[in-house]
Amino acid sequence: MGKSGPKLSEAKAEKVRKAIRALIKENKDLQAAVNAQRKASKAKDNKAKLRSAISKVVVRNPLLQQAAKGIFNKMK
């Protein structure tokens, strides 16, 4: 079953990902959380590990979630 919500083109999705990564890199606590999630991941592909870790951190952190929504809304 797919996820509901608006569909983004790959170019726009990549821009959103880059903006979120920049926010995470600025905050050492968020970066530590992403690194811990990457180490705990069982995926074999490094990109898959990174995407999964970032999405988990975004979902679990309300401030980062609001920032991600703001970035997403600017992209529309």
N, C-alpha and C positions, 0 to 999 in steps of 0.2 A: 504494500500500500504506500503510495507516494505522500509526500508532505503537502499540505495545503499552503496557499499563499501565492503571491505574484511570482512569475517566472522572470528571471533576469537573463540577459544575453551573457555569454561567457566573458566578454570584455568588461561589462559593468560589474559582474560578479568578482572579477579579478581586481578591479579598482576598489571595491568594498573590502576585499580580503587584505589588500595592501594597506589600506587606511587603518583597519583593525590591528594588523600586525605592528604598524607604527605606534599605535596607542599602547600596545602591550610592551613593546621594546622600551618605551619611556618609563614604564613602571616596573621596578625590579621585583616587587612581590608578584605581579601578574606573570612576569617572565619566569619566575621560579615555579609558579603553578603550572605553566605550560610545559616547562622542562620535566616536571614530575609526571605529568600526564603522558608525555612522549615516552618516558622510560617505562611506564606501566603498560603502554600499549602493546598489543600482541600482533599488530599489523606488520607486514614485512616491508612495505614500501614507505620510505621516509616522508614523502609528501602526504601520504594517507595518515601517517602518525601525526604530522604537524596539523593538518586540517582537523582531525578528530580532537586533538588536544586543545586547539584554539576554540573550537565550537563548544567543547565541554566547559572551558573556562568562561566563555561568554554567557552560557546558559546559567552558570552558577554564581555569577557576579552581577548584581543588579545595576551597579554604576556603569560597568562595561557594557551591559546589555542596553542601557539607555544610550550610551555613546554609539553603539553599533546601529541602533534604530535611527539615530540622528544622521549618521553617515548614509544609511540606506535611503532615508527620505530625501537627502540632498541629491542622491543619484537619480531619482525619478525624473 
